[in-house]
């Protein structure tokens, strides 16, 4: 599958089979994440794999949606603020870097026949508290990961002329 096909195949899955994700697939996905670019190669991120039932139940408190609970595992993508690059004008790049890494994760998962969804609308403060994250670590995205139990709906996209000038 080329990158365009892979990009078209990736979607926000909102229903998962209970089947566990194979360790070799998870390892492959995280290796792809490891090679994601970041500003000045700082790699200001940390990824927490959440797969046991107790931790899943804690995380589900942070985003209480029925569809979210169907995922067999989750990955919490965090920004390490003390490690992020800051441009001369004061712009922090941790959000940009984590977004690049998470999209590497989502594309690698799609390539492996798995499904994902970006979840940013969660209670980050509760997540930080429940998982006892240090002060400089911000949970930015939760990615449910598993085998899709739904089907991709057609994506609405702007025409190329609307985004390229």
C-alpha angles and dihedrals in degrees: 000000000000123000095263092052090046091050091050092048095052113092141155103273116204102181128048138190113240090239112127120244112249114247093233090056092048090048091051092049093049091048088056088051090050089061095049112123122246136182109286086350090279094143092203096186146102126194121207116201110214113193111130118093097244094052092043090054090051092050092047088061087064093055111021104193125134094227091051091058091061093071115103091214144004138208120213110208111204134188116225100213096193089059101044121108117247119205119229091260091056099259111148115218101197093102091051093047095049090048091054092048093047092051089051086053093050095047092046090050091050090050088054092053094257132123133227142176131205108237113189099146096083134114099269093180092054090046091052090049097045093047093040094233119182122254095258094052119089119190100223107168137016115207118196108209130197147088114316119249092182133057129247114260118217111278119236109221133174117248115264090248090060094058103033121061 
